[in-house]
Amino acid sequence: MRLTARLLLGLMACGAAQTAARAEPPPPSLASHRALYQLRMADATGTKAPAAADGMISYRFSSDCDFYAQTLRQAIDMQPQEGARQVSESRISTYEDGRGQDFRFATNETGSRGEEVEGRAQRGKDALAIALSSPHPQKMSADSTVLFPTQHIAQLIQAAERGDKILLARVFDGSADGRKIFNVTAVIGAPRRTADSDHAAAAPQLRGLRRWPVALSYFAEGARDSLPDYVLSYDLYENGVSTNLRLDYGDYALVGELERIEFPPPARCHK
């Protein structure tokens, strides 16, 4: 993770084009899909790294008419270098209206950090109002330029299509305790049309589409540490599908292969 962070800083210092993300509604070209990823440990360093780890991610994205919905379930089976095996599971559900004005989220975690978080964020003219209903009622506000998850995906694709190499954004996705806004630095590589190594990437709906290697570094807003909380890398298709995942937590990293993907029929929208 330290090498990745230094690489990002080096690219920015070398004059790569930087684009500040704008809060605009996402385009309607993101494909509804259901995907299953199998996770395995790629590497581990240091005494805090697990001896072994594997798991899965089940993901569903719906782009239906004037809203976007995501559900994600992630399960990790980890064996520490010392002590008992640890099994954790996270479930995340979000709803985002197509205009980027309303975002609802619910997360549930089991394991040592088990917690339930639920809330809503609404965008006004000058501010983003965030209200948590669980585990404790709480209200916060943020700048109105903060992006929701689907807006961020859409702007990554738009930046890649323009040939931008760097995209800077502030993102709120309701993760963790529902109170964090992340400064996200995206490094975008050159487009690929070669065969994708992931098993399920041979789906006809992905054939012939462009994809870009993307590395996202997540920094907690206001954090003084120069290193990101984590780095997420993957290949991003122009219709929003992701393959070749890598989740880097510093002491260890997991890689995820797309094992299965389905594309449900598009919704019939009434104008």
N, C-alpha and C positions, 0 to 999 in steps of 0.2 A: 504493500500500500504506500509506503514511503517513496519507493521508486516511481510509482504511478503519479503521486502528487508532484514530485519534482519534475517529471516529464510534462505535466500540465503547465506548471509554472514556466518551464523552459519554452514551451510552444507559445505561450502568451507573450513572453519577453522577446521572442524572435519576430514579432510583428504580424502574427496571424490576425486575420480580420476578426474583430469582436462585434457582436450584435447584441444589443440589449433587447430582451424579449418584451413584447407589448401584449397587453391583455385584450385579445381579439377573440371572437367566437371561432371555434374550430370548424374547418371545412367539413362537408358531409361525405367525404370520400373514405373515411375510416371503416374498415370492414368488420361487421359483427363476426365473432368467432369464439370457439371453445378450444382451449389448448391444454395439453398435459406435458409437463417437463419433468424429467428424471434428474435428480441432483446427486452429485458425488463430489468428494473432496479432491481438489486439484493439488493443493500444496499447503503446508503448515510449517511455521517457524516459531521458535521460542517455547518457553515453559507453559504459557497460557493456551497454546494451540491444542485442539483435541487430537487424540490418537487416531480416531476414525470418525467419519460423518457421512451420512447420505440422507436422501429425502426426496420430496416431490413438491411440485407446484401445480395446482389445478387453477386455471384462469378462464374467466368468461368475460367477454366484452360485447356489449350490445349498443349498436348505433341505430336507434329506432326513432325516426321522425325528428322530433325536437328535443330529444334527451339522449344522454349517454349513461350507461350503467356498467359497473365493473364489480365482479366478485372474484376474490382470490383466496385460496386455501393453501397454506404452506406448512408442511410437516417435516421436521428434522429429527433424525435419530443420531445422537452424538455420544461418543465414548471418550470422556476426559482421560488424560494421561494417568490420573489417579482418581479413585472414587467410582461411584455407581454410574451406570449409563443414564443419559438424560434424553427424554423425549419431549419435544415442544411442538405446539401447533398454533398457527395464527390464521384467523379468518377476517377478511376485510371486505366490506361492501360499500360502494359509493354510488351516488346518483348525481348527475351533473346536467343542468339544462343546457340546451344548444346555444344559448346566448351568453353563457358563461357568467350568469348572474346568481345562480343558486346552486349550492353544493351541499349534499348531505352525506354523512359518513358514519360507519359503525365498525368497530374493531373488537375482536375477542381473542385473547391470548391465554393459552394454558401453559403449564410448566412453572418454573421458578418465578417468572415475572407475570404470572397470570393477572389479567386486567381486562375490564370491559370499558370501552370508550365510545360515546355516541354524541353527535353534535351536528351543527349546521353552520354554513358560512354563506352570507349574502352580500353581494357587491352593490354598493351605492355609488353615487357620482364621485365622491372623494375618499371613500374608505371601504374597507372590507370588514364587516361585522361578523365575528365568530362567537357562537354560543354553544357551550357544552351542556348537555343534559345529564350525562353520566361519565364518570362515577360521581361527580359533584357538579352542581350548576355553577357555571362560570362564564363570564363574558370578556371578550378581548376585541381589539381592533387592530387593523393593519392597513398598509397602503393599498389603494385600489388596484395597483399594477401587479399585485401578487397573482400568480396563475394557479388554476386548478389543474389536475393531472391530464385530462384530455386536451386542454388548451396547450399544455406543455408538449405533449406528443405531437400535436398538429404543427406547432411552431418549430419543433425539431425537423419535421419533414420539410416544411417550407424553407428553413435555413439550408438543409441539405440540397434541396432543388436549386437554390440560388448559388450553391457552391461555397457557402460560408464554412469556415473551419471551426469557429468557436461560437457558442451561443450561451449567453449569461442570462439567468432567470432566477426569480424568487418564486418558490413553489410552496403551496400549502396542499397537503394531501390527506390530512387527518390522521397520519400514522403516529406511532409512538404514543404519547399521552394526549394527542389531539391539540397540543398547544405550540408545536414547533413549526416555524417557517424556515425552509432551507434555502440557502444560496446554492444554486446548482450550476456548475460549470460543465458544459458539454463540449467534448472534442469530437468532431465529425470527420470521418475519413472519406476517401474517394468512393464513388458508387461501384457496386459489384453486380455483375450479371452471370458470373460463373456458377457452377453447381454448388448448392449449399450442402454442407456435410451432415447437417441434422437429418435424422431419419425421416421425419414427416414433412420436411420442406419440399418433397417431391409432389405435394398436392397440386393439382392443376390450377387452382386459384392463385398460386404463387409463381407459376411458370412464366418466365419472361419479365417479371417485375424487377425494378431496381431495388437494391438494398444498400444501406450504408453502415459501416462499423461505427458505433457510437460508444463513448465512454463518459459516464455521468459521475461527477464527484459531488457528494452532498456535504455541505458545510452548515452546521447549525448557526442560525443568525445570531450575531453577537459573540460567537466563540472566538477566543484569542489564539487558540491553537491553529497553526498553519496547515495542519493535516486534516483531510476530510474525515467525517464519521465513517463513511464507507464509499466504495466505488462500484458502480454497476455498469458492466459492459455487455453489449449485445449487438447483433445485426438487426437494423430496423428497416423493414420493408415499407414501400411507399403507401401501402394500404393499412399500416399500423401494426402488422404482425411482427413478433420478435423471435429470433432464433439465436443459438450459440451464446447462451447466458453465461456470465461470470460475475459472481458476487464476492467482492474482496473486502474482508473485515479487518485486514491488517495482519493479525496473527495467523489467519487461515483464509482460504478462498474455496468457494464451491463453484462448480460449473454445472450448467443445466442444458440438457439436450431436449429438443422438441420431439416427443415420442408420438404424439397424436394431435391432430387438429381437425376441426369440423367447422363448416361455414353454413349456418342455418339460412333458410330463405329470407330475403330482405323483407322488412315490414312494409305493409301497404299503408301509406300515409295519406290522409285526407287534408287537402289544402283549403 
